[in-house]
Amino acid sequence: MEMGTGSRDKLVITGGWKLSGTTGVQGSKNATLPILGATILTGGECSLLGTPRITDVEVMLKILRLLGADVRTFRGELVVDTKGIGSCHIPPNLMREMRSTIFLMGPLLGRMRKVIISHPGGCAIGNRPIDLHLKALSAMGVEIRDDHGFIVGTAPRGLSGCDLHLDFPSVGATENVMMAAVLARGTTVLRNAAKEPEIVDLQNFLNNTGARIMGAGTDTIRIEGVDSLSGTKHTVIPDRIVAGTLLIAVALAGGKVRLEGIIVEHLEPVIAKLREVGSELTMGDDWVVVEGRRPIRAVESVRTLPYPGFPTDLQAPMMSLLSYAEGTSIITETIFDGRYHHVDELRRMGAQIKLDGRTAMMKGVERLSGTAVEATDLRAAAGLVIAGLAADGITVVEKIHHLDRGYERLEDTLRSLGAKVDRAKAA
Ligand code: EPZ
């Protein structure tokens, strides 16, 4: 699976073209990544179907190979054999490339009883502490120590199940505890757990390998430790954030598009907001038809919240949409403390946005102006591409490698629906 896009690649978007047609949606990045980590616990061969061709998955596969796993594709399936894993040290350069590798602590501690990682550090969407991860793992018997910039976790006597309560329903901490607990001695009860659909997918994968987990999708997850797990075959769920991104793109660009092969229930909060904006949506269990309407109505409040609230990963795309709304809208980002780097770029396009801490106030304008803008993180990149679809003239989104971390050739999907979007490889 060759991947990798130059960091100087850019997307060139000619605004003003409506979208129409039918498209599917890639597999979920945020289900695939923890499930790839969980393969470490099986010591066997797992076949994953529907995994997205994105650079974050490439990084995770690089890490698994470096740890000693065998990774290959066979008839469109991603086959990961972790029998040969012998290392527990995540290479610092790859840690820095992708912060979410923090959830490899659970599987490596469960399998190797030791893990060495470097501090994931901050990233473009603000401070990324790991205190909730470390507190939970310590309660399960892991000794955590700092060693020259590395975090070393050891559990010489293995992990012990226990009752845990997360101070915040952290997605990654929930996943780390689930994976650390499946081979632990005894039962773990995790309260105030995150309820995202990707956590349910991780539970289903792990239970298919022989784990005994109940309650994913609720705020209390119970994991009974077992002696061993074995390989399995699993199809990852569709990516609700990519699906939501496409719905918002149609709401802004106008036209009528049918999304197929999705789980509509996962999109409820986005569908509700798009109806408030004035879009028309009809749906079944696994398809949605969205029609963008003008004028775009302002929305009094969008608050990003843990699932099933409005997803923080769609905050930037939503801000692009509301920058064109008739009236003033308010967005409150309650999840991350620094997820507004796209605001300056939207302002360069003429957006009227005021920031006050975690709150953004958008005074909609009839039309933004195309210009050169710079992606700062994955979802900001998606938001800027969407803003360009309806802008006056040409928008050039630079540093598009951020987009390629989580979107499988978004420009091809948009072009297939009628958008004028081209990738310009850096000279
Ligand atoms: C996951 O990140 C997703 N990544 C993120 O998607 C998503 O935005 C986020 O969940 C929230 O839904 C993956 O699944 C790979 P958190 P994660 O732990 O697990 C604070 C994308 O664009 N916190 O739920 O890192 C943290 O600082 C990415 O696909 C602590 O304080 O998110 C944040 O403010 C971006 N201490 C909040 O909790 C901790 O120990 C939510 O973080 C852990 C987290």
Boltz pocket constraint, residues with backbone or C-beta under 6 A from the ligand:
constraints:
  - pocket:
      binder: B
      contacts: [[A, 29], [A, 30], [A, 33], [A, 100], [A, 127], [A, 128], [A, 129], [A, 130], [A, 131], [A, 132], [A, 133], [A, 134], [A, 168], [A, 169], [A, 170], [A, 171], [A, 172], [A, 173], [A, 194], [A, 312], [A, 313], [A, 334], [A, 335], [A, 336], [A, 337], [A, 378], [A, 379], [A, 406]]
      max_distance: 6.0
